[in-house]
Amino acid sequence: MLTTVDHSRDSAGLRYVYPVVSRRAGGVSIGINLNTNNACNWACLYCQVDNLTRGGPPPIDLDCLTRELSGFLKSALHGDFMAREVPVEARRLMDVAFSGNGEPTSSAEFALAIEWVAAVLAAFDLVGVLPVRLITNGSLMHRPEVQLGIRHLAALGGEVWFKVDRGDPLEMAMVNGVPLDHAKVGRNLDICADLATTWVQTCWFALDGVVPSANSRDAYCALLKPLADKLAGVHLYGLARPSMQPAAPRLGRLPLEELQAFADEIKNKTGIRVIVSP
């Protein structure tokens, strides 16, 4: 059966569609993996993708994506998928999530894929019923074609989960594997929040046995505070599944008390609501 610690992209034997039990979504999330070649423009220390490479995805077969999503929805809603594959407490569809083995917005067909998924949901009378989410590192939010996709998402009543793992540029580079400019991250987050409901998602963990410092926490809060009125909230989460990257032995899971203390700090310093998933 599916569990929160197994987010295998081939669990349903499909190319683009993969169901997972999501601790943050609270049930079954229907993943849409546009990066079937395991290529991403980032290389986060905690990434669970095996054989991760740099780059972008191959062209998307939108007809195949449509068939797979339609077939899976039919099985989940009218077949035996839930009873066969999902624990009793998680037998509910929570969302369709553009996520996967790389950055979804790096796909040339990203905006079209959202449109085609919308058509499938309409066929099942699920528009406005089954939320559509984008899980993104936000690095390409300045591109007009990506913004078009976000507008399509907003028209569905969807939302974006925008990755911000640290606020200090040196720590950003260390955690996410790319040089990041503090101001550009803020601008991209601002663009996204203007286009659609936007949550920040943050993975918080110890590195080499050291928890993030007070300076690290301050830099994170300073990055988010100017956008507090625009953000829906923060999803603060820990390490639930093992990293498949070389740095895996350096990572340490933090106790719930540590995560909750940081969540309280974020709320006190920025006014932003925080949901904790240890």
Secondary structure, DSSP 4 states (H G I P E B T S, - for coil): --BTTB--TTTTS-SSEEEEEETTTTEEEEEEE--TT-EES---TT---TT-EES-PPPP-HHHHHHHHHHHHHHHHHSSHHHHHS-GGG-SEEEEEEESSS-GGGSTTHHHHHHHHHHHHHHTT-TTTS-EEEEE--TTTTSHHHHHHHHHHHHTT-EEEEE---SSHHHHHHHHSS---HHHHHHHHHHHHHHSEEEEEEE--EETTBPPPHHHHHHHHHHHGGGTTT--EEEEE---S---STTGGGEEPPPHHHHHHHHHHHHHHH---EEEE-
